[in-house]
Amino acid sequence: FFDLSDLDNITYKDTGTIKGFSNSLVQFGDGFLLGIGRGDGDENLKIEIYEEAAEGVVSVCKYTANAYYSDEYKSYYINREKGLFGLGLVYYTPISEDRYVLLGFDGYELREILSVPIQTNPHFVRAVLIDDYFYIFDGLNFNVIEYR
């Protein structure tokens, strides 16, 4: 873990061993870090929330799925203020199914808030929350879901 907040004094902290790897590590508000990548073993997708602690960066919680996911950063929906993260997935089992999944983080746990069918490659999906409505654009369809 590199702290670049003071470029004249860049510091390094050993994070220990975290199984798998992240395509993206994103600051997720209130001292949390959102890791988007692959898990260890059979898990294809691993979304993990980390927190800086005295002993290094530690895992708070994670969400896993046997799915292909977009690694296009611009296809992710990230709302730090509300603790929301969304992305398009193609589930491998039990059948191949394309879905957009929105996850919510409450400071302790990461849980699935909604899962909506999509009609195209997850790389092309975009989403946005405006007022009380969540809009999902997948290139072929447009979904509007009330969110409260």
C-alpha positions in Angstrom: 0.0 0.0 0.0 1.5 3.3 -1.1 0.3 6.6 0.5 0.6 9.3 -2.1 -1.2 12.0 -0.1 2.1 13.9 0.4 4.2 13.6 -2.7 7.3 14.9 -0.8 6.9 12.0 1.7 5.6 8.9 -0.1 5.2 6.1 2.4 4.8 2.3 2.0 2.9 -0.1 4.2 2.9 -3.8 3.9 -0.6 -5.1 3.3 0.2 -8.7 4.0 -1.1 -11.4 1.6 -4.4 -10.9 0.0 -5.5 -13.9 -2.1 -6.4 -13.1 -5.7 -5.8 -9.8 -7.5 -7.6 -6.5 -8.2 -8.1 -4.8 -11.5 -9.1 -1.7 -9.6 -8.6 -0.4 -6.1 -10.8 2.6 -5.4 -11.1 4.8 -2.4 -14.6 4.2 -1.1 -15.1 6.8 1.6 -14.5 6.9 5.3 -11.2 5.1 5.1 -12.4 2.2 3.1 -10.9 0.8 -0.1 -12.9 -1.1 -2.8 -11.1 -3.9 -4.6 -12.6 -5.2 -7.9 -11.0 -8.3 -9.3 -10.6 -12.0 -9.1 -10.6 -14.3 -6.1 -8.5 -17.3 -5.2 -9.8 -20.7 -6.5 -13.1 -21.1 -8.3 -14.4 -17.6 -7.6 -14.1 -15.6 -10.8 -15.3 -12.3 -9.4 -14.3 -10.9 -6.0 -15.5 -7.5 -4.8 -13.8 -6.8 -1.4 -13.8 -3.9 1.0 -10.6 -3.2 2.8 -9.8 -0.9 5.7 -6.5 0.5 6.9 -5.7 -0.8 10.4 -2.6 -0.6 12.6 -1.4 -3.9 11.3 -1.9 -3.0 7.6 -4.8 -3.2 5.2 -7.4 -5.7 6.3 -10.4 -7.2 4.6 -13.8 -6.0 6.1 -16.1 -8.1 3.8 -16.4 -9.5 0.3 -18.8 -10.5 -2.4 -18.0 -13.3 -4.8 -19.7 -14.8 -7.9 -18.9 -17.4 -10.5 -19.1 -14.8 -13.2 -17.2 -12.9 -15.9 -17.2 -9.2 -15.2 -16.3 -6.0 -16.9 -12.8 -4.7 -16.2 -13.7 -1.4 -17.9 -13.6 1.2 -15.1 -16.1 3.5 -16.9 -18.7 0.6 -16.8 -18.7 0.6 -13.0 -21.2 2.6 -11.0 -19.5 3.9 -7.8 -21.3 6.1 -5.3 -19.1 6.6 -2.3 -21.6 8.8 -0.4 -24.3 6.0 -0.4 -21.8 3.1 -0.3 -23.0 1.7 -3.7 -21.2 -0.2 -6.4 -22.6 -1.7 -9.6 -21.3 -3.6 -12.6 -22.4 -5.9 -15.4 -21.8 -9.7 -15.0 -22.1 -12.8 -17.1 -22.8 -15.7 -14.7 -21.3 -19.0 -15.8 -23.6 -21.4 -13.8 -26.2 -22.7 -13.6 -26.7 -21.2 -17.1 -25.0 -18.3 -18.8 -27.0 -15.2 -17.8 -26.1 -11.5 -18.2 -27.1 -9.3 -15.3 -26.4 -5.9 -13.8 -25.7 -6.1 -10.1 -25.9 -3.3 -7.6 -24.1 -3.9 -4.2 -24.5 -1.8 -1.1 -21.9 -1.4 1.7 -23.2 -0.3 5.1 -19.8 -0.1 6.9 -19.9 -3.8 7.9 -21.2 -5.9 5.0 -21.5 -5.9 1.2 -24.8 -7.1 0.0 -26.7 -7.4 -3.3 -29.4 -4.7 -3.5 -30.6 -5.5 -7.1 -29.9 -7.7 -10.0 -31.4 -6.9 -13.4 -31.1 -8.8 -16.7 -29.1 -7.1 -19.4 -28.9 -7.8 -23.1 -25.3 -7.0 -24.0 -21.6 -7.3 -23.0 -21.0 -6.0 -19.5 -18.3 -3.6 -20.8 -21.0 -1.6 -22.5 -23.4 -1.2 -19.6 -23.7 2.2 -17.8 -25.8 3.1 -14.8 -26.6 6.2 -12.8 -28.7 7.0 -9.7 -30.8 10.2 -10.0 -33.1 11.2 -7.2 -34.9 7.9 -6.3 -34.4 6.1 -9.6 -31.6 3.9 -10.8 -31.1 4.0 -14.6 -29.3 1.2 -16.4 -28.3 1.5 -20.1 -27.1 -1.7 -21.7 -26.8 -0.7 -25.4 -30.0 -2.5 -26.3 -32.3 -1.7 -23.4 -33.0 1.0 -20.9 -34.1 0.0 -17.4 -35.5 2.4 -14.7 -35.8 1.0 -11.2 -37.2 2.9 -8.2 -34.5 3.0 -5.5 -35.0 4.0 -1.9 
